[in-house]
C-alpha cells in the first residue's frame, strides 16, 4: 500500500506533455547544475522518467536542449 504525502510547498513545471515528459524553459547564459537538479526533482516528485531542459538564450535552439532521465 502506498502512502500519499502532501507538501505545503508545490512546484510548477512549465509543461508536462502527455503525463510523460516534463519540459522546463530557461533563458540563461548557460545551464547550471541547479537547473538540472530542478528538473530531476520534478521528475522524482511526479514519478516521470524523462525531462527536457530548454534554453532559449542560444543561437541554435538545438544547442539549448538537454535531456534529463530519471532512472532510465
Beta strands, then each sheet from edge to edge (+ up, - down):
strand 1: 15-17
strand 2: 21-26
strand 3: 50-55
strand 4: 65-69
sheet 1: 1+ 2- 3- 4+
end
